[in-house]
Amino acid sequence: METIELLKIFSDPATITDLTTTQKLWAGLITTILGMGITAVVLVVLQFVIGLFEKLSDLGKKSPVAAAPPPKLAAKVADAKPAAQTDDELVPVITASIAMLLGTSAGNIMIRNIRKAEDTSPGWRRAGIVEQMQNRV
């Protein structure tokens, strides 16, 4: 039997009982391959469409490239160090935060040492946080 004829017979529930076991298995295999093939093709097309939309959405986000600063200004920027917060600025903020969390007054809390905690989180987590913060704008 030809494959097309077998599929026509397989599609009719009344005549499916007349098929042999081999014909049923063959028609089931063909149906499975057709279904999986169509699904794979649709997924590939969908992947290309999503990629196209991603490229189109990136076109709207790109801003013109800023011109390079003049050499004198670039040297000043390179020499400038970021402004560091001193402990004098951090202590009142941390004290007020802890006091509010504990429900007590700031006079009951004494901060003796401030150390920056080491970030041991994986790189993908930090990258995700940065991406979310950039997308909020």
C-alpha positions as CSV (number, residue, x, y, z in Angstrom):
1,M,0.0,0.0,0.0
2,E,1.1,3.5,-0.7
3,T,1.8,5.8,2.2
4,I,-0.9,8.3,1.1
5,E,-3.5,5.6,0.8
6,L,-2.5,4.2,4.2
7,L,-2.8,7.6,5.8
8,K,-6.3,8.1,4.2
9,I,-7.4,4.8,5.6
10,F,-5.8,5.6,9.0
11,S,-7.7,8.8,9.2
12,D,-11.1,7.0,9.0
13,P,-11.9,5.4,12.4
14,A,-14.4,3.0,10.8
15,T,-11.9,1.4,8.5
16,I,-8.9,1.4,10.9
17,T,-10.0,-1.9,12.4
18,D,-9.5,-3.6,8.9
19,L,-5.8,-2.7,8.9
20,T,-3.2,-5.3,9.9
21,T,-0.9,-4.7,12.8
22,T,2.0,-3.9,10.5
23,Q,-0.1,-1.3,8.6
24,K,-1.2,0.3,11.9
25,L,2.4,0.5,13.1
26,W,3.6,1.9,9.8
27,A,0.8,4.5,9.7
28,G,1.5,5.5,13.3
29,L,5.2,5.9,12.6
30,I,4.5,8.1,9.6
31,T,2.0,10.2,11.6
32,T,4.6,10.6,14.3
33,I,7.3,11.6,11.9
34,L,5.0,14.1,10.1
35,G,3.9,15.6,13.4
36,M,7.5,15.9,14.8
37,G,8.7,17.3,11.4
38,I,6.1,20.0,11.2
39,T,6.7,20.9,14.9
40,A,10.5,21.2,14.2
41,V,9.9,23.4,11.2
42,V,7.5,25.7,13.0
43,L,10.0,26.0,15.9
44,V,12.8,27.0,13.6
45,V,10.6,29.6,11.9
46,L,9.5,30.9,15.3
47,Q,13.2,31.2,16.3
48,F,14.0,33.3,13.3
49,V,10.9,35.5,13.8
50,I,11.9,36.1,17.5
51,G,15.5,36.9,16.4
52,L,14.1,39.4,13.8
53,F,11.9,41.1,16.4
54,E,14.9,41.3,18.8
55,K,17.0,43.0,16.1
56,L,14.2,45.4,15.3
57,S,13.7,46.3,19.0
58,D,17.4,46.9,19.4
59,L,17.4,49.4,16.5
60,G,15.1,51.7,18.6
61,K,17.2,51.5,21.7
62,K,20.5,52.4,20.1
63,S,21.6,56.0,20.8
64,P,24.1,57.9,18.7
65,V,27.7,57.3,19.8
66,A,29.0,60.2,21.9
67,A,32.0,62.0,20.5
68,A,35.3,61.3,22.3
69,P,36.2,64.0,24.9
70,P,39.0,66.5,24.1
71,P,42.5,65.2,25.1
72,K,42.8,67.7,28.0
73,L,39.5,66.7,29.4
74,A,40.2,63.0,28.9
75,A,43.4,63.3,30.9
76,K,41.6,65.0,33.7
77,V,38.9,62.3,33.8
78,A,41.5,59.5,33.8
79,D,43.3,61.1,36.7
80,A,40.2,61.7,38.7
81,K,39.5,59.2,41.4
82,P,35.9,58.2,42.3
83,A,34.6,60.0,45.3
84,A,34.7,57.6,48.3
85,Q,32.2,57.7,51.0
86,T,33.8,58.1,54.4
87,D,32.8,56.2,57.5
88,D,31.6,59.5,58.9
89,E,28.8,59.5,56.2
90,L,28.0,55.8,56.5
91,V,27.8,55.5,60.3
92,P,24.7,57.7,60.8
93,V,22.9,56.0,57.8
94,I,23.7,52.5,59.1
95,T,22.8,53.4,62.7
96,A,19.4,54.8,61.6
97,S,18.7,51.8,59.5
98,I,19.5,49.3,62.3
99,A,17.6,51.4,64.8
100,M,14.5,51.4,62.6
101,L,14.8,47.7,62.0
102,L,15.1,46.9,65.7
103,G,12.5,49.5,66.8
104,T,14.8,51.3,69.1
105,S,16.5,54.7,69.2
106,A,19.8,55.4,67.5
107,G,21.3,56.3,70.8
108,N,21.1,52.6,72.0
109,I,23.2,51.4,69.1
110,M,27.0,51.7,68.8
111,I,28.8,50.9,65.6
112,R,32.4,50.1,66.1
113,N,33.6,48.7,62.8
114,I,32.3,48.7,59.2
115,R,33.5,46.1,56.7
116,K,32.4,45.6,53.2
117,A,31.0,42.1,52.8
118,E,32.6,40.0,50.0
119,D,30.3,39.3,47.1
120,T,30.4,35.5,46.6
121,S,27.4,35.4,44.3
122,P,27.9,33.8,40.8
123,G,28.6,36.0,37.8
124,W,25.3,35.2,36.1
125,R,23.4,36.5,39.2
126,R,25.2,39.8,39.2
127,A,24.7,40.1,35.4
128,G,21.0,39.5,35.8
129,I,20.7,42.1,38.5
130,V,22.6,44.7,36.4
131,E,20.3,43.8,33.4
132,Q,17.2,44.3,35.5
133,M,18.4,47.6,36.8
134,Q,19.2,48.8,33.3
135,N,15.8,47.8,32.0
136,R,13.9,49.8,34.7
137,V,14.8,53.0,32.9
